[in-house]
Amino acid sequence: MRSILRKLALTSVALAAVALAANTAMAAESRVNVPFNFTVAGKICPAGAYSVIEDTGRGMVTLRSVDASRSFTWLLRAGEPAPTDTNVTLRFDEQAQGYTLQSVQYRSLITPKLDKNAPHSEHKAVRMVEGQ
């Protein structure tokens, strides 16, 4: 009886370790350097290094400043890039007051338009920052 309980406990520990490893493998991280201040969700973010973290298990992406003072998370959807695209791209609209983050592309996935209130015209400049 004791042997069975011991094997059951070891099996549980092994399964928990496998689940943790699988969960960790589902998050991928890239770095981007944004050379200008920008606005996200009404918050001003300083120029600098940012991590872009994809959670494949949940279909989400997080943009986080390196010092972790700013963090934003959005849902991802299928995008227009090729399925083999490996880039991480942040797209910004240039507004009178500066730049506004409009989308985050992680490989072949992309967020919907992030700032629906910001006017966008095909004739306005769009700035892209790429990472790997």
ChimeraX attribute file (.defattr): number of C-alpha atoms within 10 A of each C-alpha:
attribute: neighborCount
match mode: 1-to-1
recipient: residues
	/A:1	5
	/A:2	7
	/A:3	8
	/A:4	9
	/A:5	10
	/A:6	11
	/A:7	11
	/A:8	12
	/A:9	12
	/A:10	12
	/A:11	12
	/A:12	12
	/A:13	12
	/A:14	12
	/A:15	12
	/A:16	12
	/A:17	12
	/A:18	12
	/A:19	12
	/A:20	11
	/A:21	11
	/A:22	12
	/A:23	13
	/A:24	12
	/A:25	12
	/A:26	13
	/A:27	15
	/A:28	13
	/A:29	15
	/A:30	16
	/A:31	18
	/A:32	19
	/A:33	14
	/A:34	18
	/A:35	11
	/A:36	11
	/A:37	13
	/A:38	21
	/A:39	18
	/A:40	17
	/A:41	12
	/A:42	9
	/A:43	10
	/A:44	14
	/A:45	18
	/A:46	14
	/A:47	13
	/A:48	14
	/A:49	15
	/A:50	21
	/A:51	19
	/A:52	27
	/A:53	19
	/A:54	24
	/A:55	20
	/A:56	14
	/A:57	12
	/A:58	11
	/A:59	13
	/A:60	19
	/A:61	25
	/A:62	18
	/A:63	22
	/A:64	18
	/A:65	21
	/A:66	13
	/A:67	11
	/A:68	10
	/A:69	8
	/A:70	15
	/A:71	16
	/A:72	12
	/A:73	15
	/A:74	17
	/A:75	15
	/A:76	22
	/A:77	15
	/A:78	14
	/A:79	15
	/A:80	11
	/A:81	15
	/A:82	10
	/A:83	11
	/A:84	8
	/A:85	13
	/A:86	14
	/A:87	15
	/A:88	23
	/A:89	20
	/A:90	21
	/A:91	18
	/A:92	21
	/A:93	23
	/A:94	19
	/A:95	15
	/A:96	6
	/A:97	8
	/A:98	13
	/A:99	20
	/A:100	25
	/A:101	22
	/A:102	24
	/A:103	20
	/A:104	26
	/A:105	25
	/A:106	29
	/A:107	19
	/A:108	18
	/A:109	23
	/A:110	23
	/A:111	19
	/A:112	17
	/A:113	13
	/A:114	15
	/A:115	17
	/A:116	10
	/A:117	7
	/A:118	14
	/A:119	10
	/A:120	15
	/A:121	9
	/A:122	6
	/A:123	6
	/A:124	11
	/A:125	13
	/A:126	17
	/A:127	15
	/A:128	16
	/A:129	14
	/A:130	16
	/A:131	17
	/A:132	13
